[in-house]
Amino acid sequence: TQLLEQSPQFLSIQEGENLTVYCNSSSVFSSLQWYRQEPGEGPVLLVTVVTGGEVKKLKRLTFQFGDARKDSSLHITAAQPGDTGLYLCAGVYNTDKLIFGTGTRLQVFP
Amino acid sequence: NAGVMQNPRHLVRRRGQEARLRCSPMKGHSHVYWYRQLPEEGLKFMVYLQKENIIDESGMPKERFSAEFPKEGPSILRIQQVVRGDSAAYFCASSPPTGVETQYFGPGTRLLVL
């Protein structure tokens, strides 16, 4: 069974702080996605990383794919209350399905 | 351009009843995926379908659960004789033929079994 472990599981911070969320696996993935999910809604795709060592930026969010394509990180600079949500990493496994991580629930207080 | 649509958004069933969840993919998408999410957990893959074909059902429970994606109409996830443990949010996603990594999710159906 492929498993993507995310850490931390929960994170509560003040507005303006920086944070990093980690997504780790013992398996190699051909690509990895990060999603954000808000209560009562489906996950929304933030980014896809494909190449080992790749770094992608989306405004205040920086995504990195590990060199060995087994892990990834999401760094948020100067977090805002609007960043609150459940962050999920997901890897493409066996070319036909996404395996989701365990999730990181972020709460940003004003 | 409408996104992935799911209905109903909320469904309440008593133990032993049947639950039918519907998913209409985005226009132009021929691939549909179903996932289940328990409270405070990530999404678990259930089944991957293309029109009239089940491609991968490795995540589906062996009994009571079935899925279809007919030539015409939405994809249906059917749960027979529901039990309390079936209570969860069920999400559908669709993708174009180009790749599984480009999945767009619907808002989900929240099933509550009393």
Contacts between the chains, C-beta under 8 A, distances in Angstrom:
chain1	res1	chain2	res2	distance
A	4	B	42	8.0
A	6	B	42	8.0
A	31	B	101	4.9
A	33	B	101	6.3
A	35	B	105	7.9
A	40	B	107	7.5
A	40	B	108	7.8
A	41	B	107	5.6
A	41	B	108	7.3
A	42	B	4	7.5
A	42	B	91	5.2
A	42	B	93	7.7
A	42	B	105	3.4
A	42	B	106	5.3
A	42	B	107	5.2
A	42	B	108	5.3
A	43	B	43	7.0
A	43	B	91	7.4
A	43	B	105	5.0
A	44	B	105	7.2
A	45	B	102	7.8
A	45	B	103	7.3
A	45	B	104	7.2
A	48	B	101	5.6
A	48	B	102	7.5
A	88	B	42	5.6
A	88	B	43	7.0
A	90	B	43	7.8
A	92	B	100	5.8
A	92	B	101	5.1
A	94	B	56	7.8
A	95	B	100	6.7
A	96	B	48	5.4
A	96	B	55	6.1
A	96	B	56	5.0
A	96	B	100	5.7
A	97	B	33	6.9
A	97	B	45	4.6
A	97	B	48	5.7
A	97	B	56	6.0
A	97	B	58	7.9
A	97	B	59	7.5
A	97	B	100	6.5
A	98	B	33	7.4
A	98	B	43	7.8
A	98	B	45	6.5
A	98	B	100	6.7
A	98	B	101	7.6
A	98	B	103	6.4
A	99	B	45	6.8
A	100	B	35	7.6
A	100	B	42	4.0
A	100	B	43	4.4
A	100	B	44	7.2
A	100	B	45	7.7
A	101	B	42	5.6
A	102	B	41	7.1
A	102	B	42	5.3
A	103	B	40	7.7
A	103	B	41	6.8
A	103	B	42	4.7
A	105	B	40	7.6
